[in-house]
Amino acid sequence: MNKIILSSLLIFLVFATDRYTFMHPDDYGECTIGVFSGSATVDGRPVLWKNRDVTNDIQKFCYFEPRLPHAETTFYAYIGNVYSADTNGAYMGINEAGFAIINANCYNLNDSLGRGIDDGELMRMALERCRDIADFEQILEYTEIKGRKDCWNIGVIDAYGGAALYECSNYSYTKYDANNIEQSPDGIIIRTTFALSGGGNRPSMNRYKRAYKLAHERKNEGLLDVGYVLETMSRDLFNYMDDPYPLPYTRQQNGRPPGFIYSRDVTINRNKTRSVMVIRGVAPGENPRLSTSFCTIGPPVISVAYPLWVYSGAVPMQLNFGDEVPMFIKVLLHRAMLYPLWKEPLYLNSLYLKNYEGTGLYEYTLPLEAEALGMADSCVEAWASHMPTSAQMRLAQESIAGYIYTNYSQIPGSPTGLEQIPGFFTADVSCYPNPFNASTVIYLSGFDIGAELDVAIYDILGREVRSFGNVAGPENSVLWDGKDDYSNRLSSGMYFVRVETPEFAKTVKALLIK
């Protein structure tokens, strides 16, 4: 019996070792974050930045009222990034006192409880209760009693000029002060998924080095601000194989078509980047209510940041309505175009962003975001001399959000740049009628003669609900009766028709209305 137990234990250890040796950090989820003190930015205001990389697709931003006052504790209202279907934890955000927090997973502190306080709970607690960095350090000391479930790099800023990063293990932490010239000579701290205080294994070093280089170069020019962090750093596509800049990018990576970039763990804008938050605090002496968050739903390369203020008492419905979230629905179509190689989901088509003719999605999104940032800056400048009411601030916030959403919704969804890739063709997939009630016809054209087309329907969550199998090209049509594979009538909503061959794929929207 002892031999059997020993053999079983050895087998378990072999498989456990194999699992954790070859498990890529991408399978867990990871992020790129930055902490910038006021000494590093062009306007003297501290900034936090996080590209949130997770497997859960749909994110939202929510406003949370302060909890009922406690005799010994002050609770603050805050805006936080949460999962669409689970708003219990907060994964980055800012509160009404001007305290803001972000984090990234950390994999080289060799510390994991598998229980204890998780990051969503810890950051929600900090947003509810912290006025400054000193308060946050008390939170860290408090959570060490029970133990923190995993290891994280946590960045914070406050309304008093504080800016720091904490490399946190289960029962201890190491602090890096962005205002300490010995720890951070330039006032810039960057982290990905490792701790400088941890072991020699430092995953995601490529992203760390790239973000560090971009931030320091800009700071040395005296121009580091939220606009640069959003437009350049959060959207960066540099990897160890090639530098694609300036776009358009026409070279090849790993034998994929010209312009396609590998974007797993080697680019800042990754295939699993689901949301972005760039938080601009206030300089010492400024009203914390002027702290501004710039929030992006979906991969930043195909989305636009919305300015938000906690004092407005709300978040625009475009960023949080329902489980599907309106802005996510809009972004989803462009994501299908950005990753058109259905069987190569880690390679994005940079020519969709900017093609040979200098046009593409960036022609629309970057100017739109710059306008939104300009509107936000104008508001903050005006409010500095005359603080608005909460209702007035909310009206301004909703007006900017409506402007962004309306203009983003009008961006064409055609696969710009694909027709210029040698060896590729521009297939045409369309549905008529669309929107439809009882049925719609899926028209197929432009595919190679004799090509076998895999035609399938997906819901808004990316689940396949209907498959038509192989359909012969190049010209054909398929009748879809609005039912799933089990002949169940599907509910009203947006669906995605995916037509795929071994070489290419195309996705179009179909709106079912009962």
One Martini backbone bead per residue (centre of mass of N, CA, C, O) as a GRO file, in nm:
protein
  514
    1MET     BB    1   0.058   0.062  -0.021
    2ASN     BB    2   0.299   0.257   0.004
    3LYS     BB    3   0.388   0.224  -0.291
    4ILE     BB    4   0.133   0.336  -0.416
    5ILE     BB    5   0.145   0.614  -0.285
    6LEU     BB    6   0.425   0.690  -0.389
    7SER     BB    7   0.361   0.662  -0.690
    8SER     BB    8   0.131   0.869  -0.696
    9LEU     BB    9   0.302   1.107  -0.598
   10LEU     BB   10   0.506   1.107  -0.829
   11ILE     BB   11   0.303   1.152  -1.057
   12PHE     BB   12   0.194   1.417  -0.952
   13LEU     BB   13   0.466   1.572  -0.958
   14VAL     BB   14   0.516   1.548  -1.258
   15PHE     BB   15   0.253   1.690  -1.352
   16ALA     BB   16   0.287   1.948  -1.186
   17THR     BB   17   0.558   2.032  -1.300
   18ASP     BB   18   0.470   2.042  -1.595
   19ARG     BB   19   0.250   2.252  -1.566
   20TYR     BB   20   0.435   2.489  -1.429
   21THR     BB   21   0.655   2.492  -1.652
   22PHE     BB   22   0.452   2.528  -1.924
   23MET     BB   23   0.292   2.750  -1.818
   24HIS     BB   24   0.167   3.028  -1.938
   25PRO     BB   25   0.093   3.339  -1.823
   26ASP     BB   26  -0.145   3.377  -2.024
   27ASP     BB   27  -0.331   3.162  -1.872
   28TYR     BB   28  -0.394   3.375  -1.635
   29GLY     BB   29  -0.304   3.669  -1.662
   30GLU     BB   30  -0.211   4.011  -1.754
   31CYS     BB   31  -0.013   4.321  -1.713
   32THR     BB   32   0.030   4.676  -1.770
   33ILE     BB   33   0.211   4.918  -1.567
   34GLY     BB   34   0.196   5.266  -1.431
   35VAL     BB   35   0.398   5.512  -1.245
   36PHE     BB   36   0.353   5.876  -1.221
   37SER     BB   37   0.483   6.140  -1.120
   38GLY     BB   38   0.473   6.483  -1.121
   39SER     BB   39   0.782   6.502  -1.220
   40ALA     BB   40   0.710   6.347  -1.511
   41THR     BB   41   0.494   6.548  -1.593
   42VAL     BB   42   0.376   6.823  -1.767
   43ASP     BB   43   0.155   6.913  -1.511
   44GLY     BB   44   0.224   6.770  -1.216
   45ARG     BB   45   0.053   6.507  -1.244
   46PRO     BB   46  -0.036   6.216  -1.151
   47VAL     BB   47  -0.008   5.872  -1.292
   48LEU     BB   48  -0.210   5.601  -1.402
   49TRP     BB   49  -0.155   5.265  -1.556
   50LYS     BB   50  -0.372   5.014  -1.734
   51ASN     BB   51  -0.348   4.702  -1.889
   52ARG     BB   52  -0.604   4.470  -1.913
   53ASP     BB   53  -0.528   4.114  -1.884
   54VAL     BB   54  -0.784   3.885  -1.982
   55THR     BB   55  -1.024   3.631  -2.050
   56ASN     BB   56  -1.249   3.818  -1.988
   57ASP     BB   57  -1.417   4.002  -2.203
   58ILE     BB   58  -1.635   4.168  -2.031
   59GLN     BB   59  -1.631   4.502  -1.946
   60LYS     BB   60  -1.669   4.756  -1.683
   61PHE     BB   61  -1.791   5.072  -1.557
   62CYS     BB   62  -1.844   5.186  -1.214
   63TYR     BB   63  -2.054   5.332  -0.978
   64PHE     BB   64  -1.994   5.380  -0.619
   65GLU     BB   65  -2.134   5.408  -0.339
   66PRO     BB   66  -2.115   5.474  -0.031
   67ARG     BB   67  -2.125   5.341   0.245
   68LEU     BB   68  -2.236   5.321   0.535
   69PRO     BB   69  -2.154   5.474   0.798
   70HIS     BB   70  -1.900   5.447   1.033
   71ALA     BB   71  -1.782   5.527   1.334
   72GLU     BB   72  -1.454   5.466   1.227
   73THR     BB   73  -1.538   5.497   0.911
   74THR     BB   74  -1.462   5.607   0.590
   75PHE     BB   75  -1.653   5.630   0.294
   76TYR     BB   76  -1.616   5.599  -0.063
   77ALA     BB   77  -1.655   5.694  -0.363
   78TYR     BB   78  -1.639   5.511  -0.689
   79ILE     BB   79  -1.446   5.407  -0.974
   80GLY     BB   80  -1.469   5.085  -1.146
   81ASN     BB   81  -1.331   4.792  -1.264
   82VAL     BB   82  -1.529   4.524  -1.406
   83TYR     BB   83  -1.716   4.270  -1.444
   84SER     BB   84  -2.006   4.230  -1.600
   85ALA     BB   85  -2.110   3.970  -1.407
   86ASP     BB   86  -1.903   4.103  -1.172
   87THR     BB   87  -1.916   4.364  -0.905
   88ASN     BB   88  -1.745   4.291  -0.638
   89GLY     BB   89  -1.487   4.365  -0.784
   90ALA     BB   90  -1.186   4.561  -0.815
   91TYR     BB   91  -0.917   4.642  -1.079
   92MET     BB   92  -0.965   4.955  -1.097
   93GLY     BB   93  -0.935   5.301  -0.961
   94ILE     BB   94  -1.133   5.582  -0.816
   95ASN     BB   95  -1.188   5.825  -0.573
   96GLU     BB   96  -1.313   6.119  -0.419
   97ALA     BB   97  -1.012   6.171  -0.282
   98GLY     BB   98  -0.790   6.075  -0.518
   99PHE     BB   99  -0.768   5.774  -0.494
  100ALA     BB  100  -0.560   5.529  -0.666
  101ILE     BB  101  -0.576   5.196  -0.842
  102ILE     BB  102  -0.356   4.921  -0.937
  103ASN     BB  103  -0.270   4.605  -1.121
  104ALA     BB  104  -0.051   4.307  -1.123
  105ASN     BB  105   0.061   4.023  -1.175
  106CYS     BB  106   0.289   3.795  -0.986
  107TYR     BB  107   0.550   3.527  -1.063
  108ASN     BB  108   0.841   3.572  -0.862
  109LEU     BB  109   0.761   3.526  -0.537
  110ASN     BB  110   0.681   3.237  -0.452
  111ASP     BB  111   0.361   3.298  -0.366
  112SER     BB  112   0.081   3.081  -0.256
  113LEU     BB  113  -0.230   3.003  -0.105
  114GLY     BB  114  -0.534   2.965  -0.238
  115ARG     BB  115  -0.614   3.197  -0.040
  116GLY     BB  116  -0.782   3.464   0.074
  117ILE     BB  117  -0.719   3.772  -0.046
  118ASP     BB  118  -0.810   3.929  -0.322
  119ASP     BB  119  -0.771   4.178  -0.551
  120GLY     BB  120  -1.067   4.280  -0.572
  121GLU     BB  121  -1.105   4.314  -0.263
  122LEU     BB  122  -0.866   4.499  -0.196
  123MET     BB  123  -0.936   4.736  -0.397
  124ARG     BB  124  -1.213   4.795  -0.288
  125MET     BB  125  -1.123   4.863  -0.003
  126ALA     BB  126  -0.938   5.099  -0.085
  127LEU     BB  127  -1.154   5.276  -0.229
  128GLU     BB  128  -1.342   5.300   0.025
  129ARG     BB  129  -1.091   5.395   0.256
  130CYS     BB  130  -0.882   5.570   0.094
  131ARG     BB  131  -0.693   5.882   0.092
  132ASP     BB  132  -0.401   5.754   0.107
  133ILE     BB  133  -0.106   5.587   0.126
  134ALA     BB  134  -0.116   5.534   0.430
  135ASP     BB  135  -0.385   5.384   0.422
  136PHE     BB  136  -0.288   5.155   0.236
  137GLU     BB  137  -0.073   5.038   0.428
  138GLN     BB  138  -0.287   4.947   0.631
  139ILE     BB  139  -0.423   4.746   0.442
  140LEU     BB  140  -0.178   4.564   0.406
  141GLU     BB  141  -0.147   4.494   0.707
  142TYR     BB  142  -0.429   4.373   0.740
  143THR     BB  143  -0.406   4.147   0.507
  144GLU     BB  144  -0.169   3.986   0.655
  145ILE     BB  145  -0.336   3.830   0.860
  146LYS     BB  146  -0.481   3.647   0.640
  147GLY     BB  147  -0.389   3.692   0.354
  148ARG     BB  148  -0.280   3.686   0.031
  149LYS     BB  149  -0.352   3.489  -0.228
  150ASP     BB  150  -0.152   3.653  -0.405
  151CYS     BB  151   0.058   3.819  -0.638
  152TRP     BB  152   0.138   4.181  -0.654
  153ASN     BB  153   0.132   4.476  -0.842
  154ILE     BB  154   0.085   4.799  -0.680
  155GLY     BB  155  -0.067   5.103  -0.775
  156VAL     BB  156  -0.047   5.450  -0.645
  157ILE     BB  157  -0.245   5.748  -0.579
  158ASP     BB  158  -0.282   6.091  -0.468
  159ALA     BB  159  -0.379   6.430  -0.360
  160TYR     BB  160  -0.053   6.467  -0.230
  161GLY     BB  161   0.166   6.335  -0.447
  162GLY     BB  162   0.137   6.043  -0.436
  163ALA     BB  163   0.365   5.768  -0.557
  164ALA     BB  164   0.335   5.406  -0.587
  165LEU     BB  165   0.486   5.073  -0.546
  166TYR     BB  166   0.375   4.729  -0.472
  167GLU     BB  167   0.532   4.429  -0.378
  168CYS     BB  168   0.312   4.154  -0.326
  169SER     BB  169   0.272   3.920  -0.100
  170ASN     BB  170   0.112   3.746   0.138
  171TYR     BB  171   0.301   3.893   0.407
  172SER     BB  172   0.436   4.114   0.211
  173TYR     BB  173   0.629   4.418   0.118
  174THR     BB  174   0.753   4.636  -0.149
  175LYS     BB  175   0.859   4.967  -0.178
  176TYR     BB  176   0.804   5.219  -0.448
  177ASP     BB  177   0.900   5.552  -0.480
  178ALA     BB  178   0.841   5.801  -0.717
  179ASN     BB  179   0.974   6.039  -0.515
  180ASN     BB  180   1.235   5.870  -0.505
  181ILE     BB  181   1.543   5.925  -0.641
  182GLU     BB  182   1.669   5.640  -0.579
  183GLN     BB  183   1.424   5.461  -0.693
  184SER     BB  184   1.315   5.721  -0.896
  185PRO     BB  185   1.467   5.949  -1.086
  186ASP     BB  186   1.201   5.997  -1.301
  187GLY     BB  187   0.914   5.909  -1.177
  188ILE     BB  188   0.922   5.599  -1.290
  189ILE     BB  189   0.698   5.307  -1.297
  190ILE     BB  190   0.734   4.969  -1.410
  191ARG     BB  191   0.507   4.686  -1.482
  192THR     BB  192   0.428   4.350  -1.493
  193THR     BB  193   0.497   3.999  -1.395
  194PHE     BB  194   0.717   4.126  -1.191
  195ALA     BB  195   0.968   4.143  -0.937
  196LEU     BB  196   1.251   4.295  -0.828
  197SER     BB  197   1.233   4.129  -0.541
  198GLY     BB  198   1.253   3.873  -0.687
  199GLY     BB  199   1.331   3.643  -0.880
  200GLY     BB  200   1.487   3.558  -1.184
  201ASN     BB  201   1.209   3.523  -1.288
  202ARG     BB  202   1.091   3.739  -1.576
  203PRO     BB  203   0.811   3.790  -1.695
  204SER     BB  204   0.755   4.018  -1.946
  205MET     BB  205   1.021   4.186  -2.021
  206ASN     BB  206   0.955   4.313  -2.295
  207ARG     BB  207   0.730   4.502  -2.197
  208TYR     BB  208   0.886   4.649  -1.985
  209LYS     BB  209   1.109   4.772  -2.166
  210ARG     BB  210   0.922   4.922  -2.357
  211ALA     BB  211   0.769   5.102  -2.155
  212TYR     BB  212   1.018   5.231  -2.031
  213LYS     BB  213   1.125   5.363  -2.290
  214LEU     BB  214   0.879   5.535  -2.366
  215ALA     BB  215   0.859   5.701  -2.103
  216HIS     BB  216   1.152   5.821  -2.095
  217GLU     BB  217   1.159   5.962  -2.366
  218ARG     BB  218   0.918   6.152  -2.307
  219LYS     BB  219   1.026   6.280  -2.048
  220ASN     BB  220   1.288   6.401  -2.180
  221GLU     BB  221   1.088   6.595  -2.358
  222GLY     BB  222   0.848   6.703  -2.166
  223LEU     BB  223   0.564   6.504  -2.268
  224LEU     BB  224   0.428   6.354  -2.036
  225ASP     BB  225   0.101   6.213  -2.083
  226VAL     BB  226  -0.209   6.082  -2.129
  227GLY     BB  227  -0.204   6.087  -2.439
  228TYR     BB  228   0.052   5.912  -2.468
  229VAL     BB  229  -0.033   5.666  -2.308
  230LEU     BB  230  -0.274   5.600  -2.486
  231GLU     BB  231  -0.165   5.615  -2.787
  232THR     BB  232   0.125   5.467  -2.742
  233MET     BB  233   0.144   5.263  -2.501
  234SER     BB  234  -0.133   5.101  -2.502
  235ARG     BB  235  -0.085   5.044  -2.841
  236ASP     BB  236   0.158   4.877  -2.853
  237LEU     BB  237   0.343   4.649  -3.115
  238PHE     BB  238   0.597   4.569  -3.001
  239ASN     BB  239   0.849   4.315  -3.058
  240TYR     BB  240   1.114   4.086  -3.071
  241MET     BB  241   1.089   4.063  -3.395
  242ASP     BB  242   0.970   4.372  -3.425
  243ASP     BB  243   0.946   4.706  -3.555
  244PRO     BB  244   0.651   4.864  -3.686
  245TYR     BB  245   0.777   5.145  -3.684
  246PRO     BB  246   0.613   5.308  -3.889
  247LEU     BB  247   0.317   5.315  -3.996
  248PRO     BB  248   0.307   5.085  -4.204
  249TYR     BB  249   0.321   4.730  -4.188
  250THR     BB  250   0.505   4.492  -4.427
  251ARG     BB  251   0.605   4.269  -4.274
  252GLN     BB  252   0.704   3.952  -4.132
  253GLN     BB  253   0.573   3.689  -3.902
  254ASN     BB  254   0.612   3.362  -3.899
  255GLY     BB  255   0.487   3.355  -4.207
  256ARG     BB  256   0.293   3.563  -4.215
  257PRO     BB  257   0.139   3.805  -4.330
  258PRO     BB  258   0.167   4.106  -4.412
  259GLY     BB  259   0.123   4.297  -4.103
  260PHE     BB  260   0.143   4.070  -3.903
  261ILE     BB  261   0.113   4.045  -3.535
  262TYR     BB  262   0.240   3.927  -3.254
  263SER     BB  263   0.007   3.925  -2.940
  264ARG     BB  264   0.058   3.801  -2.668
  265ASP     BB  265   0.338   3.863  -2.458
  266VAL     BB  266   0.497   4.095  -2.664
  267THR     BB  267   0.272   4.309  -2.626
  268ILE     BB  268   0.099   4.555  -2.487
  269ASN     BB  269  -0.103   4.505  -2.702
  270ARG     BB  270  -0.314   4.244  -2.660
  271ASN     BB  271  -0.526   3.975  -2.714
  272LYS     BB  272  -0.611   4.028  -2.379
  273THR     BB  273  -0.704   4.316  -2.396
  274ARG     BB  274  -0.999   4.467  -2.228
  275SER     BB  275  -0.872   4.723  -2.071
  276VAL     BB  276  -0.842   5.080  -1.979
  277MET     BB  277  -0.654   5.293  -1.738
  278VAL     BB  278  -0.615   5.650  -1.708
  279ILE     BB  279  -0.496   5.835  -1.424
  280ARG     BB  280  -0.550   6.171  -1.331
  281GLY     BB  281  -0.457   6.360  -1.103
  282VAL     BB  282  -0.350   6.590  -0.859
  283ALA     BB  283  -0.220   6.855  -0.749
  284PRO     BB  284  -0.119   7.005  -0.491
  285GLY     BB  285  -0.425   7.185  -0.396
  286GLU     BB  286  -0.618   7.043  -0.557
  287ASN     BB  287  -0.913   6.924  -0.645
  288PRO     BB  288  -1.007   6.593  -0.641
  289ARG     BB  289  -1.251   6.630  -0.847
  290LEU     BB  290  -1.037   6.665  -1.100
  291SER     BB  291  -1.001   6.387  -1.131
  292THR     BB  292  -0.911   6.178  -1.418
  293SER     BB  293  -1.060   5.929  -1.622
  294PHE     BB  294  -0.944   5.699  -1.881
  295CYS     BB  295  -1.172   5.478  -2.055
  296THR     BB  296  -1.141   5.142  -2.191
  297ILE     BB  297  -1.306   4.930  -2.416
  298GLY     BB  298  -1.104   4.711  -2.500
  299PRO     BB  299  -0.885   4.725  -2.729
  300PRO     BB  300  -0.708   5.014  -2.787
  301VAL     BB  301  -0.665   4.991  -3.107
  302ILE     BB  302  -1.015   4.986  -3.132
  303SER     BB  303  -1.054   5.223  -2.930
  304VAL     BB  304  -1.194   5.460  -2.682
  305ALA     BB  305  -1.160   5.710  -2.453
  306TYR     BB  306  -1.325   5.795  -2.146
  307PRO     BB  307  -1.421   6.051  -1.949
  308LEU     BB  308  -1.405   6.055  -1.580
  309TRP     BB  309  -1.600   6.144  -1.277
  310VAL     BB  310  -1.685   6.091  -0.956
  311TYR     BB  311  -1.862   6.353  -0.893
  312SER     BB  312  -2.094   6.279  -1.099
  313GLY     BB  313  -2.230   5.992  -0.999
  314ALA     BB  314  -2.138   5.844  -1.278
  315VAL     BB  315  -2.178   5.624  -1.567
  316PRO     BB  316  -2.198   5.579  -1.874
  317MET     BB  317  -2.385   5.349  -2.052
  318GLN     BB  318  -2.159   5.269  -2.262
  319LEU     BB  319  -1.984   5.126  -2.001
  320ASN     BB  320  -2.253   4.957  -1.825
  321PHE     BB  321  -2.486   4.837  -1.985
  322GLY     BB  322  -2.541   4.558  -1.894
  323ASP     BB  323  -2.375   4.259  -1.994
  324GLU     BB  324  -2.264   4.370  -2.288
  325VAL     BB  325  -2.209   4.653  -2.351
  326PRO     BB  326  -2.215   4.887  -2.591
  327MET     BB  327  -1.907   4.928  -2.655
  328PHE     BB  328  -1.840   4.630  -2.695
  329ILE     BB  329  -2.017   4.580  -2.941
  330LYS     BB  330  -1.863   4.779  -3.124
  331VAL     BB  331  -1.574   4.653  -3.090
  332LEU     BB  332  -1.615   4.358  -3.189
  333LEU     BB  333  -1.607   4.400  -3.495
  334HIS     BB  334  -1.311   4.508  -3.504
  335ARG     BB  335  -1.182   4.254  -3.385
  336ALA     BB  336  -1.249   4.068  -3.623
  337MET     BB  337  -1.070   4.240  -3.822
  338LEU     BB  338  -0.798   4.228  -3.663
  339TYR     BB  339  -0.868   3.895  -3.646
  340PRO     BB  340  -0.900   3.715  -3.940
  341LEU     BB  341  -0.737   3.463  -3.835
  342TRP     BB  342  -0.912   3.224  -3.689
  343LYS     BB  343  -0.650   3.013  -3.653
  344GLU     BB  344  -0.481   3.300  -3.565
  345PRO     BB  345  -0.545   3.472  -3.273
  346LEU     BB  346  -0.236   3.609  -3.229
  347TYR     BB  347  -0.285   3.774  -3.506
  348LEU     BB  348  -0.260   4.098  -3.618
  349ASN     BB  349  -0.388   4.351  -3.840
  350SER     BB  350  -0.225   4.646  -3.896
  351LEU     BB  351  -0.375   4.736  -4.167
  352TYR     BB  352  -0.641   4.814  -4.020
  353LEU     BB  353  -0.514   5.072  -3.891
  354LYS     BB  354  -0.276   5.102  -4.127
  355ASN     BB  355  -0.218   5.147  -4.453
  356TYR     BB  356  -0.067   5.211  -4.753
  357GLU     BB  357  -0.256   5.490  -4.767
  358GLY     BB  358  -0.300   5.591  -4.457
  359THR     BB  359  -0.540   5.424  -4.375
  360GLY     BB  360  -0.798   5.354  -4.125
  361LEU     BB  361  -0.894   5.331  -3.803
  362TYR     BB  362  -0.705   5.567  -3.702
  363GLU     BB  363  -0.848   5.790  -3.869
  364TYR     BB  364  -1.080   5.790  -3.635
  365THR     BB  365  -0.988   5.732  -3.332
  366LEU     BB  366  -0.760   5.933  -3.264
  367PRO     BB  367  -0.912   6.202  -3.310
  368LEU     BB  368  -1.145   6.136  -3.119
  369GLU     BB  369  -0.975   6.114  -2.860
  370ALA     BB  370  -0.846   6.394  -2.875
  371GLU     BB  371  -1.113   6.543  -2.844
  372ALA     BB  372  -1.194   6.427  -2.569
  373LEU     BB  373  -0.946   6.534  -2.418
  374GLY     BB  374  -1.000   6.831  -2.481
  375MET     BB  375  -1.271   6.847  -2.337
  376ALA     BB  376  -1.169   6.764  -2.058
  377ASP     BB  377  -0.961   6.992  -2.023
  378SER     BB  378  -1.164   7.225  -2.043
  379CYS     BB  379  -1.325   7.148  -1.796
  380VAL     BB  380  -1.100   7.154  -1.582
  381GLU     BB  381  -1.020   7.448  -1.627
  382ALA     BB  382  -1.300   7.566  -1.552
  383TRP     BB  383  -1.334   7.417  -1.267
  384ALA     BB  384  -1.089   7.544  -1.111
  385SER     BB  385  -1.263   7.829  -1.074
  386HIS     BB  386  -1.553   7.656  -1.102
  387MET     BB  387  -1.727   7.446  -0.932
  388PRO     BB  388  -1.938   7.215  -1.000
  389THR     BB  389  -2.185   7.028  -0.998
  390SER     BB  390  -2.271   6.710  -1.025
  391ALA     BB  391  -2.475   6.753  -1.259
  392GLN     BB  392  -2.284   6.915  -1.444
  393MET     BB  393  -2.068   6.699  -1.469
  394ARG     BB  394  -2.253   6.478  -1.584
  395LEU     BB  395  -2.333   6.628  -1.842
  396ALA     BB  396  -2.050   6.648  -1.961
  397GLN     BB  397  -1.987   6.347  -1.963
  398GLU     BB  398  -2.232   6.260  -2.144
  399SER     BB  399  -2.161   6.436  -2.389
  400ILE     BB  400  -1.890   6.305  -2.454
  401ALA     BB  401  -1.992   6.013  -2.474
  402GLY     BB  402  -2.193   6.063  -2.705
  403TYR     BB  403  -1.984   6.160  -2.910
  404ILE     BB  404  -1.814   5.908  -2.919
  405TYR     BB  405  -2.032   5.691  -2.985
  406THR     BB  406  -2.147   5.812  -3.243
  407ASN     BB  407  -1.876   5.820  -3.404
  408TYR     BB  408  -1.794   5.524  -3.368
  409SER     BB  409  -2.055   5.399  -3.505
  410GLN     BB  410  -1.959   5.532  -3.801
  411ILE     BB  411  -1.746   5.333  -3.845
  412PRO     BB  412  -1.618   5.142  -4.059
  413GLY     BB  413  -1.604   4.763  -4.106
  414SER     BB  414  -1.390   4.731  -4.307
  415PRO     BB  415  -1.101   4.549  -4.432
  416THR     BB  416  -0.857   4.734  -4.425
  417GLY     BB  417  -0.580   4.609  -4.636
  418LEU     BB  418  -0.639   4.315  -4.739
  419GLU     BB  419  -0.631   4.373  -5.054
  420GLN     BB  420  -0.297   4.425  -5.026
  421ILE     BB  421  -0.240   4.127  -4.977
  422PRO     BB  422  -0.057   3.896  -5.087
  423GLY     BB  423  -0.272   3.620  -5.164
  424PHE     BB  424  -0.528   3.782  -5.118
  425PHE     BB  425  -0.875   3.838  -5.054
  426THR     BB  426  -1.201   3.986  -5.104
  427ALA     BB  427  -1.456   3.906  -4.928
  428ASP     BB  428  -1.818   3.857  -4.940
  429VAL     BB  429  -2.047   3.935  -4.672
  430SER     BB  430  -2.407   3.909  -4.650
  431CYS     BB  431  -2.727   4.036  -4.526
  432TYR     BB  432  -3.074   3.948  -4.626
  433PRO     BB  433  -3.215   4.084  -4.416
  434ASN     BB  434  -3.087   4.387  -4.218
  435PRO     BB  435  -3.275   4.341  -4.024
  436PHE     BB  436  -3.451   4.053  -3.875
  437ASN     BB  437  -3.705   3.803  -3.808
  438ALA     BB  438  -3.727   3.512  -3.951
  439SER     BB  439  -3.509   3.568  -4.193
  440THR     BB  440  -3.185   3.518  -4.362
  441VAL     BB  441  -2.946   3.592  -4.616
  442ILE     BB  442  -2.631   3.449  -4.693
  443TYR     BB  443  -2.393   3.609  -4.882
  444LEU     BB  444  -2.147   3.469  -5.114
  445SER     BB  445  -1.825   3.613  -5.218
  446GLY     BB  446  -1.484   3.591  -5.347
  447PHE     BB  447  -1.412   3.307  -5.345
  448ASP     BB  448  -1.267   3.039  -5.419
  449ILE     BB  449  -1.270   2.795  -5.629
  450GLY     BB  450  -1.378   2.521  -5.434
  451ALA     BB  451  -1.422   2.632  -5.173
  452GLU     BB  452  -1.453   2.567  -4.828
  453LEU     BB  453  -1.714   2.691  -4.629
  454ASP     BB  454  -1.737   2.803  -4.299
  455VAL     BB  455  -2.057   2.835  -4.145
  456ALA     BB  456  -2.131   3.062  -3.869
  457ILE     BB  457  -2.292   3.134  -3.551
  458TYR     BB  458  -2.269   3.409  -3.315
  459ASP     BB  459  -2.276   3.546  -3.025
  460ILE     BB  460  -2.189   3.806  -2.811
  461LEU     BB  461  -1.999   3.579  -2.643
  462GLY     BB  462  -1.880   3.370  -2.875
  463ARG     BB  463  -2.098   3.158  -2.926
  464GLU     BB  464  -2.193   2.882  -3.086
  465VAL     BB  465  -2.530   2.835  -3.244
  466ARG     BB  466  -2.455   2.789  -3.564
  467SER     BB  467  -2.405   2.532  -3.816
  468PHE     BB  468  -2.338   2.471  -4.183
  469GLY     BB  469  -2.073   2.402  -4.261
  470ASN     BB  470  -1.996   2.321  -4.577
  471VAL     BB  471  -1.954   2.559  -4.844
  472ALA     BB  472  -1.953   2.629  -5.168
  473GLY     BB  473  -1.757   2.787  -5.389
  474PRO     BB  474  -1.783   3.126  -5.461
  475GLU     BB  475  -2.103   3.111  -5.501
  476ASN     BB  476  -2.352   3.178  -5.244
  477SER     BB  477  -2.613   3.062  -5.011
  478VAL     BB  478  -2.777   3.116  -4.685
  479LEU     BB  479  -3.033   3.007  -4.476
  480TRP     BB  480  -3.152   3.184  -4.186
  481ASP     BB  481  -3.401   3.119  -3.917
  482GLY     BB  482  -3.303   3.200  -3.614
  483LYS     BB  483  -3.166   2.930  -3.527
  484ASP     BB  484  -3.036   2.673  -3.381
  485ASP     BB  485  -2.910   2.347  -3.379
  486TYR     BB  486  -3.204   2.277  -3.211
  487SER     BB  487  -3.444   2.466  -3.320
  488ASN     BB  488  -3.415   2.719  -3.157
  489ARG     BB  489  -3.527   3.020  -3.083
  490LEU     BB  490  -3.380   3.309  -3.086
  491SER     BB  491  -3.299   3.587  -2.949
  492SER     BB  492  -3.275   3.898  -2.942
  493GLY     BB  493  -3.001   4.038  -3.137
  494MET     BB  494  -2.663   4.012  -3.176
  495TYR     BB  495  -2.489   3.868  -3.456
  496PHE     BB  496  -2.231   3.642  -3.600
  497VAL     BB  497  -2.103   3.597  -3.920
  498ARG     BB  498  -1.896   3.317  -4.008
  499VAL     BB  499  -1.646   3.301  -4.268
  500GLU     BB  500  -1.437   3.012  -4.358
  501THR     BB  501  -1.101   2.941  -4.439
  502PRO     BB  502  -0.776   2.843  -4.429
  503GLU     BB  503  -0.692   3.157  -4.524
  504PHE     BB  504  -0.981   3.289  -4.442
  505ALA     BB  505  -1.192   3.553  -4.289
  506LYS     BB  506  -1.538   3.658  -4.212
  507THR     BB  507  -1.733   3.922  -4.046
  508VAL     BB  508  -2.081   3.975  -3.965
  509LYS     BB  509  -2.368   4.137  -3.894
  510ALA     BB  510  -2.680   4.032  -3.716
  511LEU     BB  511  -3.018   4.144  -3.663
  512LEU     BB  512  -3.247   4.023  -3.427
  513ILE     BB  513  -3.608   4.077  -3.457
  514LYS     BB  514  -3.928   4.024  -3.290
   0.00000   0.00000   0.00000
